[in-house]
């Protein structure tokens, strides 16, 4: 069987039969792929913890008819094991991985930007220098932008009228002017909108200087924006500790 090798992040796993697991990866060059880890649930498995979620791995797979088979897997960075003892960061990492899977809906479609974005987010999460809630919201906004759903937090998302504008509506694509303002728009406040723009742009000096009420407001808007585009929420998002 033909083999291929790639740099990958383990997104999730689920059981297959008595001893196997199906592992979902986001790879650097091949996009999202799935592979069967044979015998991984046995105590003497040669894969062991290397196929656990949130790990950065070097994986070799054999092409199969419906599912590929993992021939070899080596750990590059065990982010999963580093985060497992910290509940807020662990659940944040799981939410990132679930978002990455849903934002790459077509298997084997290359998405190097999504891979690099997730890898950078997990690395920052494991370093523990920034609040996990801010990291998650920044990652979600930027990954949606890569997927083609970049929100506007200054100029009107509908007509392009120069901002800033105080009204915002997730379904409209961000902030909206008075003429374009649809029913159900909210006014989160200038500082919350500024925070959203900083998270999207990766301006961490601004984000880290924000107040808790603005962070909470921004998190709600990010979740609403994500739900609108995915047409369903992230199951793991409700587990994330936002404190």
N, C-alpha and C positions, 0 to 999 in steps of 0.2 A: 504494500500500500504506500502511496506517496506520503511523504512527511513534510511538515513545515514547522518553523520555529519562530517565536515572537516574544517580545516583551509584553507582559500582561498584568492586569489587576484582577483579582478574584472578586466577582460581584456577589455571587451567592452559590449555594449548593443545595441539592435535595437528593433524598435517598432513591436508589434504584435497585430493586431486588434485595437480596439478603446482605450483600457485602459491598456493593458498588455505590457510587454517587455520580450524579450529573453536575458538572461544574460550569458555571457561566463566567466567561472572561470578557473583559474589555481590553483589546490588544492595540498595540501601537500602529500596526500596518494592516491588519485584517479585520478591524472593527470588532463587533461583538460576536463571539463564537461560543459554542458549547462543546464540552468533551466529557467522555465517561472516564472516571478514575476507577479502574478495576481493582477490587479488593481493598479499597482504601479504608473501609470500616473494620477490617480485621486488625488485630493487635500487632501483627508483624508486617503491616503494610509498609512498603518502601516509600510511599508518598507521605504518610503521617500527617503532620500539621501543615505541610506545605500547600495543601489545597484548601485551606480555611479562608473564609471571607476577609476581604480588605488587605490581603497580602499582595505585595509586589513580587512577581515571579518571572522567571525565564522558563517558558514552557515549549515543549515539542509535542506535536499532535500528529496522529496518523489519520488521513482522510477516510471517512466512512460513508456509507450510503445515506443514513439519516443523521447520525451523530458521529463526530470524530472521537478518537480514542487518545487519551493522554499517554504518551510514550515515556516522557521524562518531564520532571518539574523540579526546579531549583529556586530556593528563596533568594530574592534580591534584598528586600526590606520587609520584615515581619510586622507591618503596621497593625494588623489585626491583634496580634498578641500584645503589642504595646498599649493598645487602646482598651483591651478587654477589661482591665481592672478599674477603668474610669467610666462610670455609667454615662455621664453626659457626652463624653467624647466618643464612646463606643456607639451609642445610639445615633449620634450625629453622623458618624462614618457610615452606618447602615443606611441612613436616609440619603446620603450622597450616592452610595452605590445603587440604591433603588432608582434614584433619579437618573443616574447615568444609563441604567438599563432601559428605562422608558424613553429616554431622549435619543436612544440609538435603536429605533424599532426594527430596522432591517438587518438581519444577520449577515455577517461577512461584507458589510459595506464599510470601507475604511473611514475612520473618523479620528485622525491623529490629534486634532484640537481637543476633542472630548477626552481622549486618553490623557493628554498632558495636563488638562485642567483638573481632572480627578486625581491624578498623581500628585500634583502640586498641593491640592486641597488636603489630601491624606497626610502628606509630609508635614504641612503646617499644623494639622490637627495633632499629629504625634509629637511635634516639638513642644506643644502646650504653651506657646507664648501669646496666643490670641484667643479671645473668648470663642468657644465652639459655636455659639449662636450666630455671631457675626460671620464666622467662617462659612457656616452653612448657608446663610442668606446670600453672601457674596458668591458662593459656588453656584447656587441655584440660579441667580440672576445671570451670571456669566455663561453657564451651560445652556440656558434658554436662549441667550443671545447667539451662541454658536449654532444652535439648532434653527436659527432664523426668526426668533421671537424676541428681539431686543426691545425692551421698553424704553420709552422716552420720559425723562424726569426733569426736562426743562422746557423744550418747545412742544407745542400741541401735537399729540400723537395722531390727530385726525387731519388737521389742515396745515400743520407746520408753523403756525403763528408763533413768533418769537416769544419765549417765556422770560421769566418764570411764571407759572400758573398755579393757583392754589388748589384746584380741583383735580381729582385723580379717579380713574375708573379702570380696573384690570382688563375688562373686556374691550375697552377702547384702545388699550396699548400703553397706558401710562397717564401722564397729566394731560388735561384738556382745557382749551380756552372757554370763555363764557358762551360763545356761540355754538361750540361743539359739545358742550357738557351734556351727557345723557342722564336720564333719571337713574338714581342710585349712586351717583358719584359721591365721593367722600372728600373731606378736607383734613388730611392728617397733620397739617401744620408745616411751615416752611422748613423747620429743622429736621423733621422726619423725611421730607422729600429730599433734602440735601444729603441725608444719610443714605437713602436709597441710591442716589446718584454716585456717592462715594463708594458704596459696596459694588456697584456695577463696574466702576472704573478702577477699582483696586486702590483707592486713595485711603490708606490705612490710618494716616494721621487724623483725618477727619472722622473716620469711623470709630476709632478708639476714644475720641474725645466726646462722643455722643452720650446722651443721657438715657437712662433705662426706659423711660416712657416712649422715647422716640424709637428705641430698639424694638420694643414690644409692638409698636404701631407698624414699623417696617416689616417685622416678621409676619404679621397678619396679612399685609399687602402682598408680600412675596408668595405666601401660601395661596392666596386667592388667585394671583396671576398664574401660578403653576397649575392650580386646579382647573382654571379656565382653558388652558391650552392642552392639558393632558386629558381633560374631560373626566378625570377621577383624581382623587387625592393619593398621596403616598401613604401606604399603610404604616410604614415605619415612622412617619413624621409625628404621629400622635404619641410615640414613645419618647421623643426627644425632650430632654430636660432643659428648658429655656432659662432657668435661673442662673 
